[in-house]
């Protein structure tokens, strides 16, 4: 970044996001591509496997194929899911590393970004897990609990002769609206958790608290950013999916009823592939924009621009390095002095001191250093 740090408006943040993304396009795409491929490849494999299972009739005729399908689902849920979460956490940390460094005018590479994220991988994994728990898992748990309470209340109301089904439906709608509002609000409050964790090198719990304090006053602008990013995502998805669908229907065999299942499988793969491709392109937009919002809030609330200028000018005190220990040398003997000079008398102490005169130069003869082997 060549210009000085200063508070930015929403339009300026969007302009800087596009500028930084375009200046390091291949690097950001490379960082975002790794978690997308890790998630996309197993899903495509599952779609192809179940399509083959259904088309060949192996699921109904062969019990071993059904057991294999169950094992595949078990593998995806218990083994692949933690890998997906870990890779996404590292990818988010790497994008934040790259966004923070390029905003401050430093050079970035895909390898350096992932190496920095890997060094603090457990911290980013814990933060990602906490965000998933707060934003997604907690509303679902609350939904099931409230749904059970509403069902019990509806039964009791029906026994009392009141319209319990109507009240249950209204309560369910209100609960869904409240949980959606909660999820959006918590997502806005936690928007700066990863930038704070990456830039300030703090723990997951401290990063969440930091995000709550920094996002206060700018959550409306972040909400507009999310809306614009969602609109961009939809436009890119339509721009990729619609031409591919038109191109597929130009082939005669796609309209043949005998190939209806294969055509449906191809359409599903095209749909999911285009969705993940769009996610690869839009993921860095979120990361860069949130980093810019993070620095903007620190400038507005904490004067980070002044601190950064002082660091660049060398006005911030840097702790001096600890000097290394000097090598051991044998003590140097000095010439013995007379005993009278070392023990002055009390009369000499009581007498007034004579005027100071320059001391005569005393020649001290040092012994020659021992040769190698003589110290033994």
N, C-alpha and C positions, 0 to 999 in steps of 0.2 A: 504494500500500500504506500503510495507516494504522498498522498495528502494527509494533513494532520487529523487526529481523531477529534470528532465533534459530535454533538447530538444530531440525529438524522430523523427525518420524517418517514412516514410509511412508504411514500413513493420513492424516496431516496434509498431506503433499504431494499426495495424491490429492484431498483436499478443497479445497485451495487451487487445484489445477489446474482442477477443475470450477467453482470460484467465479470465477476469472479468465477462463475461457473463456466463461462465461455473461455476465459483465459486459461483454465486448467481442466478443460472438458474431458480429455482422455483419462486424466488421473482420477477425477471424481467418478467417471463411469466405471473405471477399473475397480475402484473401491466398492462401489455399489453392486457390481456384477457378481462378486464372489458369494455373498449371502443369497442373492436371487437364484443363482445356479444350484446352490446346495439345497434350496427349498424346492425348486422347480423339477429337478431331475427325479427324485423319488416319487413325486406326485404324478408326473408323466408315466413313470414305470407302473404305478398302481392303476392308472386309468387304462393303460394298454393291457395289463394283466387281467383285469376284470372284464374288459371288452372281449379278450380272447376266451375267457372262461365262459362268458355268456353266449358267444357266437358258436363255440364248439360243442356246447351242451355238456361240458365236463363237470360243471357244478352240480347238475342233477343226476348224472350217470356215474360219476367217479367220486367216491367218498374221500379219497386222498387229495383230490383237487380242492374240495371244500375245506379240509383240514389245512392245506397249504394257504388258502385264502385267509383263514382265521389267524394263522401264524404271521402272515404278512401284516395284517391289521395290528396284531399285538406288537410286532416289531416296530411299526411306525409310531404307535402310541407311546411305547415305553423306552424305545432306544433312539429312534430318529428325532422325536420331539425335543429331548434335551439338547441334541446336536443343533437343531434348528434354532432353539433359544440362544445357545451359546454363540453360534455364528452371527445371529442378528445383533446380539449385544456387542460383539467385537466389531461388526460392521458399523454400528452406530457410533461406537467410540472412535473408530478410524476416521469416519467422516467428520466428526467434531474436531479431532486432531488436525486434519487437513484444512478444515474451514478456519480454525483459529490461527494456524500458521500462515495461510495465504492472506488472511486479512491484515496481519501484522507485517506483511511484505517478505516472508520467508519462503524458501523453496520447499516443495513437497513432492513426494513420490509415493506410489502405492505401497512399496515395501516398507518405507519408513513409517507411514501411517499405521499399517497393521503391526509393525514391530512395537511402536509406542503403545498401541492398544493391547497387544499381547502381554506386555510387561505388567499391566494393571488389569488383566483379564478378569480375575475374580471380583474385583471391585465393580467393574462394569456389568458383569453378570449379576451380581447382587442388586445393583441399581435397576437393571432391566427387569429382574424378577419382582422387585418391589413395585415398579410402575405397573406391571401386568396385574399384580394382586390388587392394587388400589383402583386402577381404572376399569379393569374387566372382571376379575374374579369376585371382588366384593359386591358389585351390582347383581351378578348372577346369583350369588348366595342369598343376598337380600330378597331377590325376586322369588326364589323358591320358598324362602321362609314366609314371606308375606302372602304368597299364593296359598300355602298350607293354612295360614291363619284365616285368610279370606274364605277358603272352602269350609273350614269349621264354622266360621261365623254365618255362612250362607245356610248350612244345615240347621243351625240353631234358629235362624230367622224363619226358615220354612216350617220348622216345628211350631213356631209361634204364630204362623199364619201370615207372615210378611213376605213380599217378593224377594226372596234371597238370590235368585239367579240374576235379576236385574242389578241388585246392589253389588253382586260379585263381579259382573261385567264392568260396571262403572269403576269399581275399586281397582280392577286389573288395568284398565286404561290409565287411570291416574297414577298408578304405581309405575307403569312403563314410562310415562312422560317424566315422572320425577327421576327415575333411574337414568334416562337419557340425558336429562339436564345435569345430573350429578356426574356422569361420565365426561360430558363436554367440559364442565367446569373444572374437574380434576385434571383433565388433559391440558387445559390452559394453565393451571397452577403449576403443573410439573414440567412445563415446556423447557425451563432452564436447568433442569436437573443434570442432564448430561453435559451441557456446556460448562456448568459450574464444577462438576466432578472432573472434567478434563482439564480445564484451564487452571483451577485453583488447587487441584490435586487433593481433594477432600473425600471422605467416605460417602457411602450411599445415603445413610440417614442424614448426614450433614448437608449433602447435596439437595435432598428433598426439602429440608427446611430453608436452605438458601434459595431454592427456586420459588417457594411460597413468598419470601420477602422481596425478591427482585421482580417477580412478575406482577406485583401489586401496582396498579396504575397503567399497565400496558396490555392487559389481557384482551381488551377490545381490539386492539391492533393485531394481536396474535390470532384472534378469531377471524378477522378479515383475511389474514394470511392463509389460514387453513381453508377458508372458503375459496379463495383464488386458486390454491393448489389443488383442491378437489375439482374445480372447474377445468383446470389444465389437465388433470388426470382423465376426466371424462372425454375431453376433446381429443386427447391423444389416443385413448382407447377406441373411440369411434373412427378416428382417422386411420387406425391400423386394422381394426376388425372389419369394417364395412367394405373396403376394397378387397380384402382377402375373401370375404364371403361372396362378393360378386364374381371374383375370379374363379372360385371353386364351382359356382353354379354354371359357369360357361362350359365346363366339361360335361359331356353327355352322360357318362357313367354315374355322375353324382345324382342325377334324377332317376336313375333306374331303381325300382323297388327292391331288386335283388341285392343292391349294395347300400340299402338304407342304413343298416347298422354301421357299416364302415364309414359312410358319410357322416353319420352322427358322431362317431368317435373322432374323426378328423376335425369336425366343427368344435368339439369340446377341447381338443388339443390346441386348436387355433385360438379359441377364446381364452383359455388359461395362459397360453404362451404370450399372447398380446398383453394380457393383464400384467404378467410378470415383467415383460419388456418395458411397459409403461412405468412400472414401479422402479425399475432400474434407472430410468431417466429422471423420475421425480423425487426419488429418495434424497439425492444431494441438494435439491432445492430446499427441502425442509431443513436439512442440516446447516446449510450456509445461512439461510435466513434467520434461523434461531440463534446462531452464533452472533450475527449482526445485531439482533435484538438484545442479546445478552450484554454485549459490549456497550450498546446504546444505553441500556438501563444503568450499567455501572458508571458511565460518564455522567448521566443525569443525576444519579443519587449519591455517588461516591467520589466524583471528580477523577475518574480513572484517566482522563486525557492528560491532566496535569502530572499524575504519577508516571504515566508512560513517557512524557516529555522529559521529566527529571531523570528517568532511567536511561533514556537515549543520550542525554547530555552528561551522564556520569555524575550527577549530583546526589544520587542515592548511595549511601555508604555501603560498601561491599566488605564483608568480613575478610580480613587478611589471612592468608594461608598460614598454617602452623609451621614454623621453621623446623627443618630437619635437625636431628641431633648431630653434633660435631663428632668426628671420629676420635677415638681415645688416643692420647699421646702420653708418653711417660713424663712425670713431673720434672721440671727444670731446676736443678739445685742452684741456690744463690750463695753469694759470698757471705761468710759468717761475720756478724757485726760484734763489736765489743760489748761485754755484759753491762758496763756502766751506762751505755747509751740506751739499753733496753729497760733499765730500772732507774728512773730519775728519783732523786731524793725529795723529801717534803720541802726542804728549803728552796730547792729550785722551783718547786710548784708555787711557793708563796712569793718568790721574787717576781718583780715586774718583768714582763717579757721584753727583750731588747727589740729594737726595730728590725723588721724583717730584711734579711739580706739574701741575695740569690745563693742558693746552695751550690757548692762546688760539684762539678761533674764527677761522678764515680764510675769508673770503668768496671764493668762486670764481664768477666770472661766466662763464656758458656762452653761446656764440654762439647767435644765433637760428637755428632749423632752416631749411635752404634751402627755398625755394618749389619747387613742381613745375616742372621745366624748367631750373632753375639748375644741377643737378648736371652737365648736359652741358657 
